[in-house]
Structures are given as C-alpha cells and as structure tokens.
Amino acid sequence: MADLTHFNEEGRAKMVDVSEKPETARTALAHSSITVNKEIYEKITNREIKKGDVLAVAQVAAVMAAKKTWDIIPMCHPIPLTGVNISFLWEQNGHDQYKLNIEASVKTKGQTGVEMEALTAASACALTVYDMCKAVDKGMIIGPTFLVEKTGGKSGDFKRTK
C-alpha cells in the first residue's frame, strides 16, 4: 500500500500539491444502490411520487454533487470536470424488494483523479432517491457504494474484480 500523502511533517492534514503532476485524461466509475419496497418502486416508475420525477431529480443532484465534491470532502482539489453521466438499472430482489443500481461516470483532463467525484455523485444520487421517497417508507437501504474502475494518473488504472 502506498504511503498516505495527506499529512505534513507534523502529522497534520494537508492538501497534496499536484502542481508538478502532468495533466492527463482521467475517468472514474462508481456504483451505489438503494433498495426500496414494491410501493416505492411502482410510484417511482409510474412517476407518482409527490415531490416529482425521482430519477430526473436524483440525476441532477448527482451531477451537482460531482461538481461540488471539493466543497464537502476537505482534501479534494477543485477539478474542472469534462463529463458526468448517471445511469440507472432496476433489479427485483425477492417478492417485494427492488434495488435501483446507480452508476456515476466522471471524466476530466487534469492533474488529479476523479474517484471522489464519482463516489460523491453516486452517493448523492441514492440519498436524493431516499429523500424524495421517505414519506412513503423510511426503511429503504442505501449501499453498498464503491469504486468500480478508474483510469489515468500516476497510480495507473484500477478495475474492481469482485
């Protein structure tokens, strides 16, 4: 495992200096999910949630979250993103459970990666679905959330094998 780079000589937190790193194309793909009951699934897919079109709002929230990651994760750099895309896929989990799989893809050309932006987007997306549907049922389950793959940068490419 590589040495942790977010600490200074005194052992205090710092933002890593990336000014000497070359600018390269970088991508990240993150996954999250939210498991809901049949009533919520039907209300989302039939656009019957009173707060509006759940997936449309969650998609916008995810894009906004990716763009603001540096505002909420203390050691993240502000990164000019060149693309953010969110995709959804439903799967039935048993008789009355439905899982919404969320994938957040983020791209940039820069000096540092976009893994945190993809993870933040996927997380905010799931949280937005929860927020919009909690009046129907508060028993929804979010997660797991994880990095699927990333490309570019000094550490090279990563692809989850499980």
N, C-alpha and C positions, 0 to 999 in steps of 0.2 A: 504494500500500500504506500502511495506517495506521501511525503511529509505534508502536514497541514500548512497552508500558506497564509492563513488569515490571522496570524499572530505576529506581533512585533518582537523585538529583542527583550522586552519587558514582560512578555506573555500576555499582552493586551490585544484586543481585537483591532484589526486594521483592514482597510480595503486594499486588495492586491493591486500593485502598479502594473498595468498591462501596456504601458506606453511603448515598450520596446518589442512587443509581440507583433508579428506580421498580420496584416488583415487577410483573412481567408473566408471562404464560404462555409457557413456552419448551419446545421439543422438539428432539430430535436423533435422527437415524437414521444408524447406522454399519454398515459391511459389513466382513466378513473372510471368509476361506475356508481350508480345509485340503484338500489333495489327498492321497488315500490309494490304496493298491493294491486290487485286487479282493478279496483275502482279508480285509482290514480292513473294507472296505465291507460284505461279507457278514456278518462277525462283528458289526458294529455293528447292521445292520438285523435280524439274527436274534437279537440280544441274547445273544451268545455270548462277549463279552469278559469275562474272569475278574474284572476289577475292578468289574463291574456294568453298569448301563444307561448307556452312554456319553452319549447325548444328554440324558438326565434330569440326570445329574451336571453336565454342561457347562452346562446351562441354569441350574442353581442357582449354579454358580461365576460365571457371567456376572452374575447379579443381585447376588451378594455383591460382586463386583468393582466394579460401578457404585456401590454404596453406600459403598465404601471408597476410591474414587478419590482423594479428598483426602488419604488416608494415604500414598499411594505416588507421587503427582505433586506435587512440592514447592510450587508456587504455586497449586494449586487450592483453592477455598473448600469448606468442608463445606456441602453443599447438601441440603435436605430433598427427596428425590425423591418424586414423587407417582405414578410408574409406571415400570416397567421390563418390557419384553417382548422375548423372544428367539424368532426363527423360523429354521427350517432348510429348505433345499431342496437335494436331491441332483441332480447332473448328471453324466452319463458323459463323460469326457474320453479318447477313444480306447478301445482294446480293454480294457485292464486298469487304467485310471485313473479314479477317481471323485472329484469335487470336492463337498465339503459347503460350501454357501454359508450364511453366518451373517449375520443382520440383528439388530441390537440397537437397540431403540427406547426412548428415555428421555424422561420428562416431569418438569417441575417448575413451580412458580409462585414465582418468586424474582427476585433482583437480578443474577444472572449465569447464563450459559448452561450447557447440559449436554452439549456436544460431547465433552468429555474423558471424561465418564461413559459415553457411548455407545461411544466408541472403546475405552475400557478394558474394557467388558463384552464387546465383540466379540473383542478380543484374548485375554482370559482364557478365553473360550469355546473358541477354537481351540487355545489352549495346553492346556486340560484334555483335549480330544479327543486331542491328541498324547500327553500324559502317560498316559492310560488305555490307549493302543494301542501305545506304543513297544516293548513286549515282543514284539509281532508283527513290527513293522518300524519302524526308526528313519529311514527315507527319506522320511517324509511332508514335504510342503511347505506352510508356512503363508503366507497372504497372496495378494494384497495386502489391506491394511487401509486403509480410507478413510472419510471423512465423506460420506454420500450427500446429506443435507439437514439444515437446521436452521431453526427459526422462532423469532421473538421477539427482543427486545432492541434496543439502540440501533443495532447494525450491520445490522439487518433480516434478511430471510430469505436463505437460500442453498440452491441446488439444483444438484448436480453435473450437468453436461451430457454428460459422457463416461463 
